Amino acid sequence: MEIEAASGSNNKRCNMDENEDETYCGMDRGSFLAWEDLRVMLPNFGKGPTKRLLNGLNGFAEPGKIMAIMGPSGSGKSTLLDSLAGNS
């Protein structure tokens, strides 16, 4: 699994009124997260086969965008988020 996170370093100021807080244009702030061929395996403890929990997932998350991970119970939503967070 390879996870790439890149932070924007070109913080260009937008036009703003005197009373507004500081803002930035576009995707210059935040991190872009991408994953490719994500696989999670549950090792066999003792007897029994290794179980594949996630197999070959690709995806990305953009800064400033709302993203939903949806699916039925047991489909791997929490496993995906735990894997992206580096939790085992």
Residue frames as qw, qx, qy, qz and C-alpha x, y, z in Angstrom:
[[0.000, 0.890, 0.457, 0.000, 0.00, 0.00, 0.00],
 [0.411, 0.090, 0.004, 0.907, 1.26, 3.44, -0.83],
 [0.082, -0.874, -0.459, 0.137, -0.26, 6.57, 0.69],
 [0.418, 0.245, 0.086, 0.871, 0.70, 9.97, -0.63],
 [0.152, -0.875, -0.409, 0.211, -0.11, 13.18, 1.17],
 [0.450, 0.254, 0.109, 0.849, 0.93, 16.51, -0.28],
 [0.126, -0.752, -0.397, 0.512, 0.40, 19.89, 1.32],
 [0.382, 0.814, 0.236, 0.369, -0.17, 22.99, -0.72],
 [0.566, -0.377, -0.113, 0.724, 2.66, 25.46, -0.29],
 [0.177, 0.244, 0.298, 0.906, 1.53, 28.24, -2.60],
 [0.085, -0.657, -0.654, 0.364, -0.79, 30.21, -0.30],
 [0.133, 0.261, 0.296, 0.909, -2.06, 33.00, -2.54],
 [0.118, 0.380, 0.544, -0.739, -4.43, 35.51, -0.96],
 [0.167, 0.597, 0.704, 0.346, -7.84, 36.11, -2.50],
 [0.063, -0.415, -0.064, -0.905, -9.52, 39.46, -2.84],
 [0.376, -0.521, -0.736, 0.213, -11.36, 40.28, 0.37],
 [0.172, -0.857, -0.169, -0.455, -13.10, 43.11, 2.16],
 [0.082, 0.569, -0.524, 0.629, -11.50, 44.86, 5.14],
 [0.627, -0.370, 0.354, -0.587, -13.92, 43.19, 7.59],
 [0.957, 0.078, -0.222, -0.169, -13.35, 39.62, 6.37],
 [0.713, -0.520, 0.446, 0.149, -10.95, 37.16, 7.94],
 [0.023, 0.575, -0.702, -0.420, -7.95, 36.00, 5.95],
 [0.881, 0.259, 0.331, -0.216, -8.93, 33.58, 3.17],
 [0.269, -0.412, 0.728, 0.477, -7.06, 31.65, 0.52],
 [0.626, 0.420, -0.258, -0.604, -7.88, 30.75, -3.08],
 [0.733, 0.306, -0.555, -0.247, -8.48, 27.32, -4.55],
 [0.949, -0.246, -0.193, 0.034, -6.82, 24.22, -3.18],
 [0.351, 0.664, -0.455, 0.478, -3.75, 26.01, -1.84],
 [0.320, -0.452, 0.625, -0.550, -4.50, 24.89, 1.73],
 [0.887, -0.090, 0.273, -0.362, -4.95, 21.34, 2.96],
 [0.255, -0.387, 0.861, 0.209, -3.68, 17.94, 1.97],
 [0.759, 0.271, -0.343, -0.482, -4.59, 15.68, -0.92],
 [0.521, -0.304, 0.785, -0.142, -4.73, 12.01, 0.10],
 [0.734, 0.354, -0.399, -0.421, -4.52, 9.25, -2.50],
 [0.570, -0.305, 0.758, -0.081, -4.34, 5.48, -2.12],
 [0.636, 0.437, -0.486, -0.410, -3.73, 2.84, -4.74],
 [0.719, 0.108, -0.685, -0.038, -4.11, -0.94, -4.59],
 [0.336, -0.461, 0.550, -0.610, -4.96, -0.88, -0.86],
 [0.742, -0.085, -0.650, -0.140, -5.11, -4.40, 0.58],
 [0.388, -0.496, 0.550, -0.548, -5.83, -5.45, 4.15],
 [0.694, 0.022, -0.713, -0.096, -5.38, -9.06, 5.22],
 [0.670, -0.558, 0.291, -0.394, -6.34, -10.69, 8.51],
 [0.242, 0.448, -0.860, 0.043, -3.59, -13.20, 9.35],
 [0.823, -0.251, -0.456, -0.227, -4.54, -16.70, 10.37],
 [0.266, -0.575, 0.612, -0.474, -3.99, -17.15, 14.07],
 [0.582, -0.122, 0.775, -0.211, -3.49, -20.86, 14.57],
 [0.368, 0.215, 0.852, 0.303, -5.62, -22.80, 12.14],
 [0.351, 0.786, 0.458, -0.221, -7.67, -21.42, 9.31],
 [0.570, 0.462, 0.293, 0.612, -7.01, -19.44, 6.13],
 [0.190, -0.232, -0.059, 0.952, -5.87, -15.83, 5.89],
 [0.225, 0.743, 0.625, -0.076, -8.88, -13.58, 5.32],
 [0.277, 0.228, 0.261, 0.896, -8.89, -10.72, 2.82],
 [0.007, -0.649, -0.539, 0.536, -10.71, -7.70, 4.29],
 [0.325, 0.839, -0.019, -0.435, -9.95, -5.14, 1.56],
 [0.721, 0.027, 0.547, 0.425, -8.60, -5.99, -1.87],
 [0.428, 0.213, 0.455, 0.751, -7.13, -3.58, -4.42],
 [0.031, 0.880, 0.448, -0.154, -8.93, -0.36, -3.48],
 [0.393, 0.196, 0.137, 0.888, -8.06, 2.92, -5.20],
 [0.110, -0.869, -0.476, -0.078, -9.27, 6.36, -4.22],
 [0.357, 0.224, -0.151, 0.894, -8.51, 9.91, -3.19],
 [0.217, -0.817, -0.487, 0.221, -9.73, 12.69, -0.92],
 [0.347, 0.547, 0.087, 0.757, -9.38, 16.36, -1.82],
 [0.215, -0.247, -0.452, 0.830, -8.95, 19.24, 0.63],
 [0.244, 0.178, 0.065, -0.951, -12.06, 21.33, 1.13],
 [0.555, -0.042, -0.594, -0.581, -14.41, 18.62, -0.19],
 [0.651, -0.208, 0.519, -0.513, -16.95, 16.65, 1.81],
 [0.428, 0.240, -0.834, -0.253, -16.70, 12.92, 1.23],
 [0.782, -0.218, 0.296, -0.503, -19.03, 10.12, 2.33],
 [0.178, 0.250, -0.948, -0.080, -18.07, 6.49, 2.74],
 [0.714, -0.027, 0.201, -0.670, -21.28, 4.50, 2.52],
 [0.498, 0.164, -0.827, -0.201, -22.14, 0.83, 2.57],
 [0.799, -0.419, -0.289, -0.319, -23.94, -1.86, 4.53],
 [0.606, -0.660, 0.413, -0.161, -22.76, -3.17, 7.88],
 [0.816, -0.221, 0.501, 0.185, -19.62, -5.26, 7.52],
 [0.713, 0.678, 0.131, 0.122, -18.63, -3.89, 4.11],
 [0.759, 0.038, -0.032, 0.649, -15.26, -2.48, 5.27],
 [0.054, 0.909, 0.102, 0.401, -15.89, 1.23, 5.89],
 [0.532, -0.820, 0.207, -0.025, -14.15, 1.29, 9.27],
 [0.855, -0.127, 0.305, 0.400, -11.38, -1.00, 8.00],
 [0.517, 0.640, 0.187, 0.536, -10.72, 1.45, 5.16],
 [0.133, -0.926, 0.063, -0.348, -10.56, 4.45, 7.49],
 [0.751, -0.600, 0.249, 0.119, -8.38, 2.58, 10.01],
 [0.823, 0.139, 0.267, 0.481, -5.98, 1.59, 7.22],
 [0.338, 0.766, 0.103, 0.537, -5.73, 5.13, 5.88],
 [0.369, -0.881, 0.143, -0.260, -5.09, 6.40, 9.41],
 [0.366, 0.541, -0.710, 0.264, -2.29, 3.85, 9.85],
 [0.598, -0.345, 0.541, -0.480, -4.06, 1.87, 12.57],
 [0.361, 0.203, -0.885, -0.213, -3.71, -1.89, 12.49]]
